[in-house]
């Protein structure tokens, strides 16, 4: 079995065994605390440009199936685990993790001390790295490129090129415009099963093509620094002013927050996992949520005359969701549609439907 390595920007080197595609890849090294859901993670566009470390030690035990993908391909720059299961056991399994990583050309690394790596990232913050297979050692130029690496143009890299219609389950009640910043399939599914015809549109679709033609607007998750998406933010300003019902998730939450004048900041090591406690300040109820983000909205930057913080993270107090004052607009930082993950907050899609019903009723 070939060796593989992870070289971090500070010079730390981890040696293990190769999994998946043989080669070399640069990315931002992060960690995810989920115990299950590696297939959903591998196909989540929010991980664009990142080398993901799994803190749960055994990965690949149920293989890869045909049903659990969250997008059309894998977007990771690399995948790291303590132990890879070579012989998965599940009735839906169609291929091993190793076969899938080879198919998707994702460089993998197993057999390292993932606890040590996670503690380093948690203590010092996420950092750049290069993951490579034996025989693909980085030269000085590659190391310099790794140290200077920044995830750029992430949304433009993962969004769709043209609109696509997803029909409602049963009779269609509403028509929803879903802005694809790196959307996961399960957002579409949650809307479809609530009687929505969903039209997934490219990230830079002008507001004029949406206003008056849809009943509501859904803003998806996605990768990268939200503040770099100035064109998307300008579009959202117009959509908010239109009075249309809007629901934003993850990057959609961050972009809409920027559109109403708030600010975002990069977190030291982000929130990535399926066990993050979030408090609803209105009801004093706590939900366990699935999360995947490296940036957060600065609570003090939210104008109380425009919006209010509705949800907060109980681990670090960061903003987990906003409600607009006087408009049918709300956002959450976490993933109410997450699979695999807790479904405690899927009711938020019902809240979106209620906002649309109220808006249409008022229009009549």
C-alpha positions, 0 to 999 in steps of 0.5 A: 500500500502506498504512503500518503502525506499531509503537509501543513502551512506551518511545516507540520507533516503527517504520514499515512496511507493512500486512499482514493486518487493518487496525486497532489492537491492544495486546500484549506484544512478543516475538520468535521465532527459528524459520526455518519454522513460522509457521502453527503459531506463529500458531495456538499459544494460548501466544501469547495477548496477544502481538505476535510478531516473526519474526527470520527475514526472509522469512515467508509463502513457503509460504502457509497450508494446511489441515493445519498448524493447532495450534488452532481459530484464531489467538491473536496480538495482532499479527504482525511480519516483515521481508518478506512473501511475496505469492506463496507456492509450495507444493503444499498452499497454500490462501491467502496469509499476508495473506489468513489474517491478514485472516480471523483479524483479526490486524494485521500489519506488514512492512518494518521492521528486525526485527533492530533490534527484536529486539536492543532486546527482547533487550537491554532485555527484552520490552515492551508495544506497540501495532501499528496501521494507518495511519488507526488511530493511537492516542490518549493513552488507548490509549497509557496502556492499552498501557503498563499492559497485562498478560496476564491470565486467559490460560488461562481465555481459551483453554481449551475450554468442554467435554470432547472425546474423541479416539479412539486410532489402532487399539485403545485401550490407555490412557485419558488426561485431557488438561488444556487450558491452551491445548493444541496439536493435536500433543499429542493426535496424539502420544498417539493414535498411541501407542494412547491414547484422549484426553479433552481437558478444561477447565483447571478440571476437578476432580481428583475427575473424573479420579482412578480414571477415567483411566490417566494425566494430560497437562498441556498448554502454554498462555499467561500467568503460571503463578502466577496460575492458583491454581485449576489449581495446587490441582487439580494438588496433588490429582492428584500426591498420587493417584499417577497418572502425569502428564506436563506440557509447558511451562505444564503443567510450570510449573503442576505445579512450583508445585503441588509448592512451587517458584516461577516467574519471568519471563524477560527476553525468554523462549525462543521458537524451534526451536533451543534446546539442552537437556541431560539431566543424567542421560545428559549428552546434549544435545537441540535443542528447540522452545520458547515461554515467557516464564516459568521455574521457579526451580531453587533453589526445587525441594525436592530431597526432592520433585523433582529438576531433570532437564533444563537449558537450555545457553544460560542454565542455566534449568530445562527439566524435573523428575522427581518423587521416588517418583511417576510424574510428570515435566515438561519446559519445551520441546515434544517434540511440536513441529511445525514443530520438532525431534523429538529428544525425542518419546521422552518420550511413550514414557516416559509410556506406560512409566510408565502401564504400570508403574503399571497393572502395580503395581495388578494 
